[in-house]
Each structure stands twice: as C-alpha cells, then as structure tokens.
Amino acid sequence: MTNLVFLPGLHGDAQTWAPVVRALPDDLPATALDLPAEPDLDTLVDDVARQIATGSVVVGHSLGGVVAMHLAERHPSLLAGLVLVTAPVGTEDPQAAAARAARAAGLSPEEYEEIALDGMEAVYFGDRGHDPQVRAERLRAARGYGPARFAAHSVALGARPDRSTFPAQAPCPVLIVGASHDQVVPTEDQRRWAERNGAGAGGAEGNGVGADSAEGNGVGAGSRGARAVTYVEIPETGHMLPVETPEELATAISEWWRRTEV
C-alpha cells in the first residue's frame, strides 16, 4: 500500500499537516515529518530519505517542496509520486539569500516568534492572517519549529537549485498544486511552470481543473505517461494552502493519486 509522506514548509512542523491527513480517505495511510535543522540541502535530504520507505508519495509544501524535488533527484528509487504545493521554482538572488540567512542567525526564541508572526497577511488569503485561531496555530507551529531550524533552513532555501524544468524530468508522476492568491510564490508563476512542463493551465474558472485536461479532471498534457505532470489550483487560498484549505488539498491529492496509480 502506498504511503503519503508530508514535508512542511518554513515555520511549519509535522503537526501542521494534521488537518490534511485527517481529511484523506482511510485507505491512504500518511506520515508527516519534521525537517531536521540542517543548513546543507544534500545533508537535509539524506536525513529525510532515511525516514521514507520505497514507493512513497512525497508531498512538500513550500520549503518542503524544495526538499521533495531534491529528494527525487538524489534518491529517485524511493518515490512513486511527488506533490509540490506552492513550491519555489528558481534560484534565489545571492545577496537576498545572504541577507535572509544573516537575519535568521542567532535569534532568540522571542525574536524568532516575532518574525514568524510578522506579515501574515501576505501568506494567507484575505483576512485569514488576522484570524486569532490562525495566528495561534502559526505560533504553535513556530514554537515547535524553533529558531535553530529557521536559521538552518534559511541557508538551505537560499542555496536551492533552479527547478524550472524539473517536473518534466522527474522520475515519477508529479502533481503541482497552486494557490489562487499566492503572494509568496506567485500564482501566475506556478501556472507557467506547470505549462512549460507539460501540464494544462489550471484554475481558469477557479475550480482547480487543468484547462487542457481531456476529461475535465485537472490532468495535463501527457498525463497518461509514466512521468506525467498535473496541475491543480485551489481557489480562494494563499501560500499557506495546507492550513487554509486542508480538505480541498486532501481531495486534490487523493483524486490525482487514484488516477495516477491506475
């Protein structure tokens, strides 16, 4: 039986995925992992690989998507499928990466928590970033994540390779999940990334369905092949899609995998 393995984004921990895992069908077992506090992307990925069984479907959000793509490159035999949720694509400007790493280094827990809560309106859709429950969950995750992980992952994220052509070259089927109002990894960039790698342009009517799909089910061009790329866009959500719309994300993943597995 295929196991889904969930990797969180920056400021996130394994528990961040709990609403998505709860919304999955009972016949899709799932595990969520914490990412180790490793600044070197190779070392980080190798640590994650030791926790993953062969034949898993790895789901990565944002930074977790960066890790998932690197995992597929270094340990391709582990993966039966890959889900990239609002994942950054290109490299980061070296000066911007260095500035981010310097800002993240040596923070106290209080200083780090302030950073984690700052600018939440940019990573959530609409007014969700001001919702007390949403802010409380963000703070809970940040306290579990901690300043040491933030410092390490800021370095790893800044050193990420360009993945513009990765999905089409991946060793397994890939589902790209975009958010309709993502200000961190812009929605248009996600659509173009998917299109360039053979998937349909999704979400034209806000329904998360690929425009090129033969049967209106979000399946992009070439999706019946062994190395298919599919794009789905979740409406009325921002960069923190797994927290904002967990049921919709769980449905998108489970429906994609049922089509892909066959």
C-alpha positions in Angstrom: 0.0 0.0 0.0 1.3 3.4 -0.9 2.2 5.7 1.9 2.0 9.5 1.7 4.8 11.4 3.4 4.2 15.1 4.1 7.1 17.6 4.5 6.3 21.1 6.0 7.4 24.5 4.8 9.3 27.2 6.6 8.0 27.8 10.1 6.0 24.5 9.9 6.2 21.2 11.7 4.7 17.8 11.2 1.6 18.7 13.1 0.9 21.5 10.5 -0.3 18.7 8.2 -2.8 17.2 10.7 -5.9 18.7 9.1 -4.9 17.4 5.6 -4.1 14.0 7.0 -7.4 13.8 8.8 -9.2 14.7 5.5 -7.6 11.9 3.5 -9.5 8.7 2.7 -9.0 5.9 5.2 -7.2 3.8 2.6 -4.4 6.3 2.1 -2.0 6.0 5.0 0.0 9.1 5.7 3.0 10.2 7.8 4.1 13.8 8.4 7.8 14.5 9.2 9.7 17.4 10.8 12.6 18.6 8.7 15.9 18.4 10.5 17.8 21.6 11.4 20.4 21.1 8.6 21.7 24.1 6.5 23.1 21.9 3.8 20.4 20.8 1.4 22.1 17.5 0.5 22.5 16.5 4.2 19.0 17.6 4.9 17.6 15.5 2.1 19.7 12.4 3.0 18.3 12.6 6.6 14.8 12.7 5.3 15.4 9.8 2.9 16.3 7.6 5.8 12.8 8.0 7.1 11.0 7.2 3.9 10.0 3.8 2.6 10.5 2.9 -1.0 7.3 3.5 -3.1 6.1 6.5 -1.1 4.3 9.6 -2.5 6.1 12.6 -1.0 4.1 15.8 -0.5 6.1 19.0 0.1 4.8 22.5 0.9 7.0 25.5 0.0 10.4 24.7 1.6 9.1 21.1 1.8 8.6 21.2 -2.0 12.2 22.2 -2.4 13.3 19.3 -0.3 11.0 16.9 -2.1 12.4 17.8 -5.5 16.0 17.5 -4.2 15.0 14.1 -2.7 13.7 12.9 -6.1 17.0 13.9 -7.6 19.2 12.2 -5.0 17.0 9.2 -4.1 14.7 8.6 -7.1 14.0 5.0 -6.3 12.2 6.0 -3.1 9.4 7.8 -4.9 6.2 6.5 -6.5 4.8 10.1 -6.8 5.6 13.7 -5.9 3.2 16.5 -4.9 4.6 20.1 -4.9 2.4 22.5 -3.0 3.2 26.2 -3.7 6.9 25.3 -4.1 9.5 27.9 -5.1 11.0 27.2 -8.6 14.0 29.3 -9.4 17.2 30.1 -7.5 17.4 33.0 -5.1 19.5 36.1 -5.6 22.7 35.5 -3.7 22.6 38.9 -1.9 18.9 38.3 -0.9 19.8 34.8 0.3 22.7 36.0 2.4 20.6 38.8 3.9 17.9 36.3 4.9 20.5 33.9 6.4 22.1 36.7 8.4 18.7 37.9 9.6 17.8 34.3 10.8 21.1 33.6 12.5 21.3 33.8 16.3 17.8 34.7 17.0 16.3 34.3 20.5 13.0 32.3 20.7 11.1 35.5 21.2 12.8 37.3 18.3 12.1 34.3 16.0 8.4 34.1 17.0 8.0 37.8 16.1 9.4 37.1 12.7 7.1 34.1 12.2 4.0 36.2 13.0 5.1 39.2 11.0 3.4 39.9 7.7 0.9 37.1 8.0 -1.5 38.9 5.7 0.9 38.2 2.8 0.9 34.5 3.2 -2.8 33.9 3.9 -5.8 34.6 1.7 -8.0 37.6 2.5 -8.3 38.3 6.2 -7.2 34.9 7.4 -3.9 36.2 8.6 -5.7 38.2 11.2 -7.9 35.4 12.5 -6.9 34.6 16.1 -7.1 30.9 15.6 -4.9 31.1 12.5 -2.4 33.2 14.4 -2.5 30.8 17.4 -1.7 27.8 15.1 1.1 29.8 13.4 2.6 30.5 16.8 2.2 26.9 18.0 4.0 25.6 14.9 6.7 28.2 15.2 7.4 27.3 18.8 7.8 23.6 17.7 9.9 24.6 14.7 12.2 27.0 16.6 15.0 29.5 15.7 17.6 26.8 15.1 15.6 25.2 12.2 14.7 28.7 10.9 18.4 29.6 10.7 19.4 26.3 9.1 16.5 26.2 6.6 17.1 29.9 5.6 20.6 28.8 4.4 19.3 25.7 2.7 16.5 27.6 1.0 18.8 30.3 -0.3 21.1 27.6 -1.9 18.3 25.8 -3.8 19.0 24.9 -7.4 16.8 26.1 -10.3 13.9 23.7 -10.9 12.4 25.3 -13.9 12.5 22.0 -15.9 12.4 19.6 -13.0 8.8 18.3 -13.2 9.1 17.0 -16.8 12.3 15.3 -15.8 11.2 13.8 -12.5 11.5 10.0 -12.0 7.8 9.7 -11.1 4.4 11.4 -11.7 4.2 14.9 -10.4 1.2 16.9 -9.1 1.8 20.7 -8.9 -0.7 22.4 -6.5 -1.0 26.2 -6.9 -3.0 28.6 -4.7 -5.2 31.1 -6.4 -3.9 34.1 -4.4 -0.3 33.2 -3.6 1.8 36.3 -3.0 4.9 34.3 -1.9 5.2 32.0 -4.9 3.0 33.9 -7.4 0.1 32.1 -8.9 1.0 33.1 -12.4 4.5 31.7 -11.9 3.1 28.4 -10.8 0.8 28.2 -13.8 3.6 28.9 -16.2 5.9 26.4 -14.5 3.2 23.7 -14.9 2.5 24.6 -18.5 6.2 24.6 -19.5 6.5 21.1 -18.1 3.6 19.6 -20.0 0.6 20.2 -17.7 -2.5 22.1 -18.5 -3.0 25.7 -17.3 -5.2 25.2 -14.2 -7.8 27.2 -12.3 -9.1 29.3 -15.2 -12.6 29.2 -13.7 -11.4 28.9 -10.1 -12.2 25.2 -9.9 -8.7 23.8 -9.7 -9.1 22.0 -13.0 -6.5 22.0 -15.8 -7.7 23.7 -18.9 -6.1 21.2 -21.2 -7.5 18.2 -19.4 -9.1 15.7 -21.7 -11.8 14.8 -19.3 -12.0 18.0 -17.2 -10.3 16.4 -14.2 -7.1 18.5 -13.8 -4.9 16.1 -15.8 -2.5 18.0 -18.0 -0.9 17.1 -21.4 0.9 13.8 -21.4 -0.6 12.8 -18.1 -1.2 9.2 -19.0 2.5 8.6 -19.4 4.8 7.2 -16.8 6.2 10.6 -15.9 3.1 12.7 -16.0 2.8 16.3 -14.8 -0.5 17.5 -13.5 -1.5 21.0 -12.3 -4.4 21.8 -9.9 -5.2 25.2 -8.5 -7.1 25.6 -5.3 -9.4 28.7 -5.3 -9.6 31.3 -2.6 -6.4 30.4 -0.8 -2.9 31.8 -0.3 0.5 30.5 0.2 -0.4 28.6 3.4 -2.7 26.4 1.5 -2.3 23.3 3.7 -3.6 25.2 6.7 -6.2 27.3 4.9 -7.9 24.7 2.7 -6.8 21.3 4.0 -9.9 19.4 2.8 -9.6 20.7 -0.7 -5.9 19.8 -0.8 -6.6 16.3 0.5 -9.2 15.8 -2.2 -6.9 17.0 -4.9 -4.1 14.7 -3.8 -6.3 11.6 -3.3 -8.1 12.1 -6.6 -4.8 12.6 -8.5 -3.2 9.6 -6.9 -6.2 7.3 -7.7 -6.0 8.3 -11.4 -2.2 8.1 -11.5 -2.0 4.8 -9.6 -4.2 3.0 -12.2 
